[in-house]
Amino acid sequence: MTDVTQIVLAKRPVGDVTPDCFREEKATLPALNDGELLIVSHYLSLDPYMRPRMSELRSYVPPFEIDRPLTGGSVGEVVESSNPKFAKGDTVIGLLNWATHTVHDGKGLRKIDPTAAPLAANLGVLGMPSFTAWYGMKHICKPKAGETAFVSAATGAVGQVAGQLAKLAGAHVVGCAGDEQKCQWAVREAGYDACFNHRTERDYGAVLDKLCPKGIDSNFENVGGKIFHAAFARMNNFGRIAFCGAISEYQDAEPLAGPPKMFAIVQRRLTIQGFIVSDHNAMLPDFVAEVGGLLKSGKLKSRETIVDGLARAPAAFMGLLKGENFGKLIVKIG
Ligand SMILES: NC(=O)c1ccc[n+]([C@@H]2O[C@H](COP(=O)([O-])OP(=O)(O)OC[C@H]3O[C@@H](n4cnc5c(N)ncnc54)[C@H](OP(=O)(O)O)[C@@H]3O)[C@@H](O)[C@H]2O)c1
């Protein structure tokens, strides 16, 4: 029997997530059944996809359940095991509860070497968001020298890696982010050729015309909405759009219309591909080899925000949906 602190979904949000959607509570976990393990959480990743999971929508993952702990990508340590594949002391990564401890059946859990990289990096620049950027850039956007790539949410966990990979491929790379400090980091540290502030810039079309004078050949789309509409209208012939996410739309109570003039997809022979990174897990070793190598050689920079304490996870998550995080948002639990 283990006493834990956990955060459960108290109610489903309508529009913006509010503090009363979460409830922190104490619970006592039962003794382990055969095949189960008890994991103490060290780091919890907060990610935009959690917002759609709070609603009861048809999606590629089932919604969170009311009065049950939310879950998220986490790094933790096995403290007790009745599962032959895992031993006490193993460091593991996988979906764990928003909680100090989780009882897990071992499915989808992976052992990691805790000495290979800072533990939190396994959730960011060496983890799912970076893998997402790598897959979308390498297999959909395919940027090259002489072309222009546009990345929205340019300094987020995914965007910061996507932009740097496009730059390493030789493209002219333009991004957008939510404040001046982020835009400066994108240009000075991540090597973007330009980055505009989507909160102060009123006319996205005009700023893209200025920063992408030859049009856009590839668009790594993280934000959706009006930013996407402006980029879509400026796609060149045979352009590629990796539709990764639409964070600006996740809190909308009513769906936004798509971009006008969809016939442009035909006229300009565009490829628009939505993707879910976990469908491509077989490519994880290729990603680790390439991105791990870039990190070691100092060719890839990364930025993260680490929030201390499980109790701060709800506020941090609500902040993520407003762009308050700078880079990968992670909660240090214990
Ligand atoms: N397809 C997949 O498999 C997959 C996997 C991972 C992530 N994703 C998607 O990829 C996107 C980026 O994820 P991430 O992990 O990089 O998230 P992240 O690190 O939290 O970055 C998201 C950023 O989006 C920006 N943003 C938030 N609300 C916005 C709005 N209304 N308008 C414009 N920008 C807004 C904020 O930065 P600013 O300050 O710049 O506004 C925020 O920091 C999300 O759409 C996510 O759902 C998809």
The ligand as an SDF file (V2000), in Angstrom:
LIG
                    3D

 48 52  0  0  0  0  0  0  0  0999 V2000
    1.2820   15.2000  -34.6670 N   0  0  0  0  0  0  0  0  0  0  0  0
    1.9750   14.7860  -33.6070 C   0  0  0  0  0  0  0  0  0  0  0  0
    2.3200   13.6230  -33.4780 O   0  0  0  0  0  0  0  0  0  0  0  0
    2.3550   15.8150  -32.5700 C   0  0  0  0  0  0  0  0  0  0  0  0
    3.2780   15.5190  -31.5620 C   0  0  0  0  0  0  0  0  0  0  0  0
    3.6380   16.5320  -30.6540 C   0  0  0  0  0  0  0  0  0  0  0  0
    3.0630   17.7930  -30.7650 C   0  0  0  0  0  0  0  0  0  0  0  0
    2.1450   18.0220  -31.7480 N   0  0  0  0  0  0  0  0  0  0  0  0
    1.5510   19.3540  -31.9410 C   0  0  0  0  0  0  0  0  0  0  0  0
    2.6070   20.2280  -32.2580 O   0  0  0  0  0  0  0  0  0  0  0  0
    2.2870   21.5350  -31.8160 C   0  0  0  0  0  0  0  0  0  0  0  0
    3.4150   22.0880  -30.9570 C   0  0  0  0  0  0  0  0  0  0  0  0
    3.5710   21.2570  -29.8220 O   0  0  0  0  0  0  0  0  0  0  0  0
    4.7600   21.4980  -28.7880 P   0  0  0  0  0  0  0  0  0  0  0  0
    4.9860   20.2320  -28.0700 O   0  0  0  0  0  0  0  0  0  0  0  0
    5.8890   22.1620  -29.4750 O   0  0  0  0  0  0  0  0  0  0  0  0
    4.0870   22.5170  -27.7820 O   0  0  0  0  0  0  0  0  0  0  0  0
    4.7290   23.6330  -26.8820 P   0  0  0  0  0  0  0  0  0  0  0  0
    6.1460   23.4150  -26.5930 O   0  0  0  0  0  0  0  0  0  0  0  0
    3.8150   23.8000  -25.7330 O   0  0  0  0  0  0  0  0  0  0  0  0
    4.6100   24.8930  -27.7800 O   0  0  0  0  0  0  0  0  0  0  0  0
    3.3780   25.3100  -28.1640 C   0  0  0  0  0  0  0  0  0  0  0  0
    3.4670   26.7930  -28.3920 C   0  0  0  0  0  0  0  0  0  0  0  0
    2.3710   27.1490  -29.2130 O   0  0  0  0  0  0  0  0  0  0  0  0
    2.1700   28.5290  -29.0960 C   0  0  0  0  0  0  0  0  0  0  0  0
    0.7570   28.8570  -28.9940 N   0  0  0  0  0  0  0  0  0  0  0  0
   -0.0970   28.5260  -28.0070 C   0  0  0  0  0  0  0  0  0  0  0  0
   -1.3020   29.0280  -28.2610 N   0  0  0  0  0  0  0  0  0  0  0  0
   -1.1970   29.7020  -29.4380 C   0  0  0  0  0  0  0  0  0  0  0  0
   -2.1040   30.4470  -30.2350 C   0  0  0  0  0  0  0  0  0  0  0  0
   -3.3780   30.5970  -29.8670 N   0  0  0  0  0  0  0  0  0  0  0  0
   -1.6520   30.9930  -31.3820 N   0  0  0  0  0  0  0  0  0  0  0  0
   -0.3780   30.8430  -31.7510 C   0  0  0  0  0  0  0  0  0  0  0  0
    0.5370   30.1440  -31.0310 N   0  0  0  0  0  0  0  0  0  0  0  0
    0.1230   29.5880  -29.8940 C   0  0  0  0  0  0  0  0  0  0  0  0
    2.8760   28.9850  -27.8180 C   0  0  0  0  0  0  0  0  0  0  0  0
    4.0440   29.6980  -28.1460 O   0  0  0  0  0  0  0  0  0  0  0  0
    4.0420   31.2120  -28.5890 P   0  0  0  0  0  0  0  0  0  0  0  0
    4.4610   32.0070  -27.4020 O   0  0  0  0  0  0  0  0  0  0  0  0
    5.0150   31.1980  -29.6720 O   0  0  0  0  0  0  0  0  0  0  0  0
    2.6550   31.5980  -29.0100 O   0  0  0  0  0  0  0  0  0  0  0  0
    3.2810   27.6620  -27.1690 C   0  0  0  0  0  0  0  0  0  0  0  0
    4.4440   27.8010  -26.4080 O   0  0  0  0  0  0  0  0  0  0  0  0
    0.9530   21.4320  -31.0930 C   0  0  0  0  0  0  0  0  0  0  0  0
   -0.0690   21.7870  -31.9840 O   0  0  0  0  0  0  0  0  0  0  0  0
    0.8660   19.9560  -30.7420 C   0  0  0  0  0  0  0  0  0  0  0  0
   -0.4590   19.5250  -30.5850 O   0  0  0  0  0  0  0  0  0  0  0  0
    1.7840   17.0690  -32.6350 C   0  0  0  0  0  0  0  0  0  0  0  0
  1  2  1  0
  2  3  2  0
  2  4  1  0
  4  5  1  0
  4 48  2  0
  5  6  2  0
  6  7  1  0
  7  8  2  0
  8  9  1  0
  8 48  1  0
  9 10  1  0
  9 46  1  0
 10 11  1  0
 11 12  1  0
 11 44  1  0
 12 13  1  0
 13 14  1  0
 14 15  2  0
 14 16  1  0
 14 17  1  0
 17 18  1  0
 18 19  2  0
 18 20  1  0
 18 21  1  0
 21 22  1  0
 22 23  1  0
 23 24  1  0
 23 42  1  0
 24 25  1  0
 25 26  1  0
 25 36  1  0
 26 27  1  0
 26 35  1  0
 27 28  2  0
 28 29  1  0
 29 30  1  0
 29 35  2  0
 30 31  1  0
 30 32  2  0
 32 33  1  0
 33 34  2  0
 34 35  1  0
 36 37  1  0
 36 42  1  0
 37 38  1  0
 38 39  2  0
 38 40  1  0
 38 41  1  0
 42 43  1  0
 44 45  1  0
 44 46  1  0
 46 47  1  0
M  CHG  2   8   1  16  -1
M  END
$$$$
